[in-house]
């Protein structure tokens, strides 16, 4: 999943053409928030088999590269508890009693930094590593829509995003710990959230928390929010491929946001500034992007078709998705302006398209989380940390499911529902 706070106007600021800033930036690891589940997720990708399936699913967009780097960072931190978990998960993954050969991990990571398999497929070149090629390439495989959208990035986001605007959350525990985290640790990007959460504790918020259902496309719904409001948008993000099928011209939710904002540059900055040339979204977490024009939060559901997802379906997918939704809501709470009384959170039927998740189950999980207790003394629920929570979809069928689940929600239906379209290119 990816989330972003959204600005609704594109204002030309005469910035120069694309400015690249690619350095070996520090990767912040919230060690105190990580348990066996999160470590196992990292190990699963870092030590995935080197077969055709994993080359497509794990290597093509650099997820293994990112996870190998995280393991090397964990090794350097030298936290005894974490390293014991890493060894335990590795041995379980490999069915061995031997420990990790860290020299091999370093060697494999170094090799991975020299190539980009996706670039090889799109540009028909040798696939040698080149930062931000996705924004510059004139390959005929790239659709005209993203080529036009990329021109706006030079105008409105030439400098790219700052590291503190690109947040990585592994789970909701990391977010709950923000007020107590060491903000001097390299790579920590939540100094702003830390100040705000101390000044406006989440559990003390008592906002309207109104639930609203809006039948609309996301790029239209953002402009339906009253002027002056903070908008936080859930991007139905591809967990392994930044922007999904953006380069191929697809028009599902994430790609549509990329055409209508500078979200794609943010995702590229995650790849090249934050993840040192790879990409992934944590299995139980989200990416949170600040100051997108308009902005978005990035998250992803499990792929129940088993064809496209980065992570394998867990034994208890409902529980794992519930954990991710909890992280999503916590991320929005932590990054709300002030006490959240001016914040609109825009959600939707994530994972119910190509990934084939059941719409009613997704709606019910959101319902459970938003109506779960916040503060018993104030009789408040999680939804009361926001002014309004909107569920947006252009599908009449999905709108009806959310309406049946959120019985007291206000609703605005379109006269003629607009059907979502898929790109013709196969998922890469």
C-alpha positions in Angstrom: 0.0 0.0 0.0 1.1 3.5 -0.6 -0.3 6.6 1.0 0.2 10.3 0.3 -1.0 13.6 1.5 -2.4 15.3 -1.6 -2.2 18.9 -2.8 -4.9 19.6 -5.3 -3.4 22.2 -7.6 -0.5 21.9 -10.0 1.3 25.2 -9.8 4.1 25.9 -12.2 7.2 26.8 -10.2 9.7 27.2 -13.0 11.9 24.4 -11.6 14.7 23.1 -13.9 14.6 19.8 -15.7 15.1 16.6 -13.9 17.5 16.8 -11.1 18.9 13.5 -9.9 20.3 12.9 -6.4 21.4 9.3 -6.1 23.5 8.5 -3.1 24.0 5.5 -0.8 21.5 6.9 1.7 21.1 5.4 5.1 18.2 3.0 5.4 16.4 3.5 8.7 15.5 0.2 10.5 13.0 0.4 13.4 14.6 -2.5 15.2 12.4 -2.3 18.3 9.2 -2.6 16.2 10.4 -5.7 14.2 9.5 -9.2 15.3 9.9 -12.6 13.7 7.0 -12.0 11.3 8.7 -8.9 9.7 12.2 -10.5 9.7 10.8 -13.6 8.1 9.3 -11.5 5.4 12.6 -9.8 4.7 14.5 -13.2 4.7 11.9 -14.8 2.4 12.6 -12.3 -0.3 16.3 -11.9 0.2 16.9 -15.7 0.0 14.2 -16.5 -2.5 15.2 -19.3 -5.1 17.0 -18.2 -8.2 14.4 -19.7 -10.5 12.4 -18.2 -13.4 9.4 -17.4 -11.1 11.5 -15.5 -8.6 13.5 -13.7 -11.3 10.1 -12.3 -12.5 8.5 -11.7 -9.1 11.5 -10.9 -6.8 14.4 -9.7 -9.0 12.9 -7.8 -12.0 12.1 -4.7 -10.0 14.8 -5.0 -7.3 12.9 -6.3 -4.3 15.6 -8.9 -3.5 18.2 -6.1 -3.8 16.3 -4.0 -1.2 15.9 -6.9 1.2 19.6 -7.8 0.9 20.5 -4.2 1.8 18.2 -4.3 4.8 19.9 -7.4 6.0 23.3 -5.8 5.7 22.1 -2.8 7.6 20.8 -5.1 10.4 24.1 -6.8 10.5 25.9 -3.5 10.9 23.6 -2.4 13.7 24.6 -5.6 15.5 21.4 -5.9 17.6 21.6 -9.3 19.2 17.9 -9.9 19.3 17.4 -9.0 15.7 20.4 -11.0 14.5 19.2 -14.1 16.3 15.8 -13.7 14.6 17.5 -13.3 11.2 19.5 -16.5 11.7 16.4 -18.3 13.0 14.3 -17.2 10.0 17.1 -18.1 7.6 17.6 -21.6 9.0 13.8 -22.2 8.8 13.7 -20.8 5.3 16.6 -23.0 4.1 15.8 -26.0 6.3 19.4 -26.0 7.6 21.3 -25.6 10.9 24.0 -23.6 9.2 24.3 -19.8 9.7 24.2 -17.1 7.1 27.4 -16.5 5.1 27.5 -12.7 5.3 30.3 -12.4 2.7 27.9 -14.1 0.2 25.1 -11.7 1.2 27.4 -8.7 0.5 28.7 -10.2 -2.7 25.1 -10.9 -4.0 24.0 -7.4 -3.1 27.0 -5.8 -4.9 26.2 -7.8 -8.0 22.6 -6.8 -7.9 23.4 -3.1 -7.9 25.0 -3.3 -11.4 21.9 -4.4 -13.3 18.2 -3.6 -13.9 16.2 -6.4 -15.4 13.2 -4.3 -16.1 15.3 -1.7 -18.0 16.6 -4.6 -20.1 13.1 -5.6 -21.0 11.8 -2.1 -21.8 14.8 -0.6 -23.6 16.2 -3.7 -25.3 19.6 -2.9 -24.0 22.1 -4.8 -21.8 20.2 -3.7 -18.7 23.1 -2.1 -16.9 22.1 0.0 -13.9 21.1 3.6 -14.8 19.2 5.8 -12.4 15.9 7.3 -13.4 15.9 5.7 -16.9 12.1 5.3 -16.5 11.6 9.0 -16.6 13.9 9.6 -19.7 13.5 6.6 -21.9 11.8 7.0 -25.3 11.3 3.3 -25.8 8.4 2.5 -28.2 7.1 0.0 -25.6 6.3 3.0 -23.3 2.7 4.3 -23.9 2.0 7.9 -24.9 0.1 8.7 -21.7 3.1 8.2 -19.3 5.3 10.1 -21.8 3.0 13.1 -21.6 2.7 12.8 -17.8 6.5 12.7 -17.4 6.7 16.1 -19.0 4.9 17.5 -16.0 7.5 16.1 -13.6 10.1 18.4 -15.1 7.9 21.4 -14.5 6.4 20.6 -11.1 8.9 18.2 -9.5 12.2 18.8 -11.1 14.1 18.5 -7.8 12.3 15.4 -6.8 11.2 14.5 -3.2 13.3 15.0 -0.1 14.2 12.0 1.9 12.0 13.1 4.9 9.0 13.2 2.5 9.4 9.5 1.7 8.5 7.3 4.7 8.7 3.6 5.1 6.5 1.9 7.8 7.0 -1.9 8.4 4.0 -2.2 10.8 1.7 -0.2 13.0 4.0 -0.8 16.1 6.7 1.3 14.4 4.1 4.1 14.0 3.0 3.8 17.6 6.6 4.1 18.7 7.3 7.4 16.8 6.9 9.7 19.8 9.6 7.7 21.7 12.0 7.0 18.8 15.5 8.3 18.6 15.1 11.1 16.0 18.9 11.5 15.6 19.4 8.0 14.0 20.5 8.3 10.3 17.6 7.9 7.9 14.9 8.7 10.5 12.2 10.6 8.5 9.5 11.1 11.1 10.7 14.1 13.1 7.6 16.0 11.9 5.2 13.2 12.9 7.0 12.9 16.2 6.5 16.6 17.1 2.8 16.4 16.0 2.0 13.2 17.8 3.5 14.6 21.1 1.5 17.8 20.7 -1.7 16.1 19.5 -1.8 12.5 21.0 -3.8 10.2 18.7 -5.9 8.7 21.4 -7.1 12.2 22.6 -8.5 13.2 19.2 -12.3 13.7 19.0 -13.1 14.6 15.4 -16.3 14.0 13.4 -15.0 10.8 11.8 -17.9 10.9 9.3 -17.9 8.0 6.8 -18.8 8.9 3.2 -19.1 6.8 0.1 -18.3 8.5 -3.2 -18.9 7.0 -6.7 -16.2 8.6 -8.7 -12.7 8.1 -10.2 -9.9 9.0 -7.8 -8.6 12.0 -9.8 -12.2 13.5 -9.7 -12.8 12.6 -6.0 -9.7 14.5 -4.8 -11.2 17.7 -6.3 -14.5 17.1 -4.6 -12.9 17.6 -1.2 -13.5 21.2 0.1 -10.7 23.7 -0.4 -8.3 24.0 2.5 -8.6 20.4 3.7 -5.7 18.0 4.1 -6.2 15.1 1.8 -4.6 11.7 2.4 -5.1 9.2 -0.4 -4.7 5.4 -0.4 -2.9 4.4 -3.6 -3.7 0.8 -4.5 0.0 0.3 -5.1 1.8 -2.5 -6.8 4.1 -3.9 -4.0 6.9 -4.8 -6.3 6.6 -2.6 -9.4 6.7 1.2 -8.8 3.6 2.7 -10.5 2.2 -0.7 -11.6 1.6 -0.7 -15.3 2.0 3.1 -15.6 4.6 2.8 -18.4 2.2 0.6 -20.4 -0.7 3.0 -20.3 -3.0 1.1 -17.9 -5.8 3.1 -16.2 -6.5 1.4 -12.9 -6.3 3.4 -9.7 -2.5 3.7 -9.1 -1.7 4.4 -12.8 -4.4 7.1 -12.9 -2.9 8.8 -9.9 0.5 8.7 -11.6 -1.0 10.4 -14.7 -2.6 13.1 -12.6 0.1 13.9 -10.1 3.8 13.7 -9.4 3.3 10.3 -7.6 5.5 8.5 -10.1 8.5 10.7 -9.4 8.0 9.9 -5.7 8.0 6.2 -6.4 11.2 6.7 -8.5 12.7 8.6 -5.6 11.9 5.6 -3.3 13.7 3.4 -5.8 16.8 5.5 -6.3 17.1 7.7 -3.2 15.6 5.5 -0.5 16.1 1.9 -1.7 19.4 2.4 -3.6 18.1 1.1 -6.9 15.3 -1.4 -5.9 11.7 -1.3 -4.8 9.3 -3.0 -2.5 6.5 -2.2 0.0 6.8 -4.0 3.4 4.5 -7.0 3.7 2.7 -5.6 6.8 3.4 -2.0 6.2 3.0 1.0 3.9 4.9 3.8 2.1 3.8 7.3 3.1 4.6 10.1 0.7 4.4 13.8 1.8 3.6 16.7 -0.4 2.5 15.0 -3.6 0.6 17.2 -6.0 -1.9 15.7 -5.5 -0.6 13.3 -2.7 -1.1 9.6 -2.1 -0.4 6.8 0.5 0.9 3.6 -0.9 -0.2 0.1 0.2 -0.8 -3.2 -1.4 -3.0 -6.3 -0.8 -2.1 -9.9 -1.3 -2.4 -11.3 -4.8 -4.9 -14.1 -4.5 -4.3 -15.2 -8.1 -0.7 -16.0 -7.2 0.5 -14.5 -10.4 1.7 -11.0 -9.7 2.3 -10.3 -6.0 5.7 -10.0 -4.4 4.8 -11.9 -1.2 3.3 -15.4 -1.1 -0.2 -15.8 0.3 0.2 -16.3 4.1 -1.6 -19.1 6.0 -4.0 -16.5 7.4 -4.5 -13.9 4.7 -7.4 -12.1 6.5 -5.3 -11.6 9.6 -2.3 -10.3 7.6 -4.5 -7.9 5.6 -6.1 -6.7 8.9 -2.6 -5.9 10.2 -1.7 -4.0 7.0 -5.0 -1.9 7.2 -4.2 -1.1 10.8 -0.8 0.2 9.7 -2.4 2.2 7.0 -4.8 4.0 9.4 -2.0 4.6 11.9 0.2 6.1 9.1 -2.6 8.5 8.2 -3.1 9.4 11.9 0.6 10.0 12.5 0.9 12.3 9.4 -2.3 14.2 9.9 -2.1 18.0 10.1 -2.5 19.0 13.8 -5.2 17.0 15.5 -6.7 15.7 12.3 -9.8 17.8 12.4 -9.0 19.2 9.0 -8.1 15.8 7.4 -9.9 13.8 4.8 -8.8 10.2 4.5 -9.6 8.7 1.0 -9.8 4.9 0.9 -11.3 2.3 -1.5 -11.7 -1.3 -2.5 -8.0 -2.1 -2.6 -6.9 -5.5 -4.0 -10.3 -6.3 -5.5 -9.3 -5.9 -9.1 -6.6 -8.0 -10.7 -5.6 -9.5 -7.3 -9.2 -10.9 -6.8 -9.7 -10.1 -3.1 -13.3 -10.3 -2.0 -14.9 -6.8 -1.9 -17.1 -7.6 1.1 -14.1 -8.9 3.1 -12.1 -5.8 2.3 -15.0 -3.5 3.2 -15.5 -5.4 6.5 -11.8 -5.2 7.5 -11.9 -1.4 6.9 -15.2 -1.3 8.9 -13.6 -3.2 11.8 -10.5 -1.0 11.9 -12.3 2.3 11.6 -14.8 1.4 14.3 -12.3 -0.2 16.7 -11.9 1.6 20.1 -9.6 4.6 20.3 -10.3 6.0 23.8 -12.8 4.4 26.1 -13.0 7.5 28.3 -14.1 9.6 25.4 -16.1 6.8 23.7 -14.2 7.4 20.5 -13.2 5.1 17.6 -10.2 5.2 15.2 -12.3 7.1 12.6 -12.6 10.0 15.1 -9.0 10.9 14.4 -10.1 12.3 11.0 -12.7 14.8 9.9 -14.0 12.5 7.2 -13.2 9.1 5.8 -14.2 8.6 2.2 -14.5 5.3 0.2 -14.1 6.0 -3.5 -14.8 3.7 -6.4 -16.2 4.0 -9.9 -17.7 0.5 -9.8 -21.4 0.4 -9.0 -21.1 -3.1 -7.6 -18.3 -2.2 -5.2 -20.1 0.9 -4.1 -23.1 -1.2 -3.2 -21.0 -3.5 -1.1 -19.4 -0.7 0.8 -22.9 0.9 1.3 -24.2 -2.4 2.7 -21.2 -2.6 5.1 -21.2 1.1 6.2 -24.9 1.4 6.8 -24.8 4.9 8.4 -22.5 6.4 5.7 -23.5 9.3 3.5 -23.3 8.4 -0.2 -23.0 10.2 -3.5 -23.6 8.0 -6.6 -22.7 8.9 -10.1 -25.4 9.0 -12.7 -23.5 6.6 -15.0 -20.8 4.6 -13.2 -17.4 4.6 -15.0 -15.9 1.2 -15.4 -12.2 0.7 -14.6 -10.0 -0.3 -17.6 -7.0 -2.5 -17.7 -4.0 -2.0 -19.9 -3.4 -4.6 -22.7 0.2 -5.2 -21.8 0.9 -8.3 -19.5 2.0 -7.4 -16.0 5.8 -7.1 -15.9 
